[in-house]
Amino acid sequence: MEKDIQYIINELGEERSAYNGAVSPPLMASTNYCFTTVAGLREAIAHEMDVPFYTRGHNPTVAILRKKIAALEGAEECLMFSSGSAAVSAAVMNCVAQGEHVVCVQKPYSWTAKLLNQLLAKYGVTTTYVDGTNPENYRAAIQANTKLFILESPNSMTFELQDIAAVCAIAKAHNIRTVMDNSYATPLNQNPIAMGVDIVAHSATKYLNGHSDVVAGVVCSTAEICKSIFANEYMTLGATQSAHDAWLILRGLRTLPLRIERSAKTTPQVVQFLEQHPKVEKVYYPFSPSHPQYDLAQKQMKRPGGMFSVCLKAQNIAEMEVFCNHLQRFLMATSWGGYESLIYPICVLHTAGNYASTTLPWNMIRVYIGLEDAEVLIADLSQALSHING
Ligand SMILES: *Cc1c(COP(=O)(O)O)cnc(C)c1O
């Protein structure tokens, strides 16, 4: 683990002498902060993003977390949100106005697509989705009113990479901003800002908190862009983070490097088992040597991540259900990033009302590898596979 990461996680932003030498950061739940002079109050209002005044804008516990995550991302500034979707929405909405155009990687996180297709479409913002595996597809989609490129590398469910530096170079040449969702990799495995991205967003619900007990989001960018997001989307929409949630994420962050290293070690072992199994059709994992973007993964990511998709040679949805129902170690649930390994069968999207439209294959399962031993997980997958004909 890099030395400065240890410093950031254990020291940065923590003024222990100011709170009795507490080893664990304090939880300051107060929504409101008081002043002894009018001048002091006036000064606080003028710097609402940076000093305690009212917790929708600034909270001392959240501020410790903001400093740490900004430093991990190599960003000047960070804002914490009450969900990853709120963070992505605020970042995107800051970049576009009525009648402007966005180019987005195909098959992004589902609620990012909903933001673009429904919410922003109401305000006349249009979106073109491109196959991001070739950066030239971003260039080809540029219109006179294009203001934003959205990246998500790897993207949700199919784990396709974008060449981040190449896409950002095209954006810069056309004066277009870039927003990237970096939830999958975390700042420990990928640093988009160093590759030219303007705004990085995360679902902190996943790896950053890491314990399946907080929903939260992150935006990292320059001080100037964060100031603009703060004064507009952040304060107006008010999807602010609670001090309690920030406190839990500070605790989760302490073990982030250990958790990331563990996943990076066990996940390729599980992938390797599945790739050679006769009942497996295909594994979508950029850190597999058989993946067409393996070289790019090695170039722009520091370690393998803990999530992939797998398509089984099942006869029908009923057989997919037999496989899923037989797993004993994997929990069947959405989200990811905690201790426990999870599966999410795509066939539910083919049959469940609210999420009904999907182009993903019914025989696909998204798999998240938690912190259990690889042997235990492989044995579980092996016995569940023995129940399908393939
Ligand atoms: C979960 C997720 C989100 C949304 O985050 P929430 O915290 O659930 O709002 C956004 N992007 C990606 C890649 C995710 O996995």
The ligand as a Gaussian input file, in Angstrom:
#p B3LYP/6-31G(d) Opt

LIG

0 1
 C      -24.843000       1.830000      -7.147000
 C      -24.277000       2.647000      -8.245000
 C      -24.689000       3.976000      -8.433000
 C      -25.783000       4.632000      -7.608000
 O      -25.414000       4.752000      -6.288000
 P      -26.461000       4.801000      -5.061000
 O      -25.575000       5.023000      -3.909000
 O      -27.187000       3.497000      -5.064000
 O      -27.388000       5.931000      -5.329000
 C      -24.094000       4.701000      -9.439000
 N      -23.155000       4.144000     -10.239000
 C      -22.740000       2.871000     -10.081000
 C      -21.690000       2.336000     -10.987000
 C      -23.285000       2.074000      -9.083000
 O      -22.890000       0.803000      -8.953000

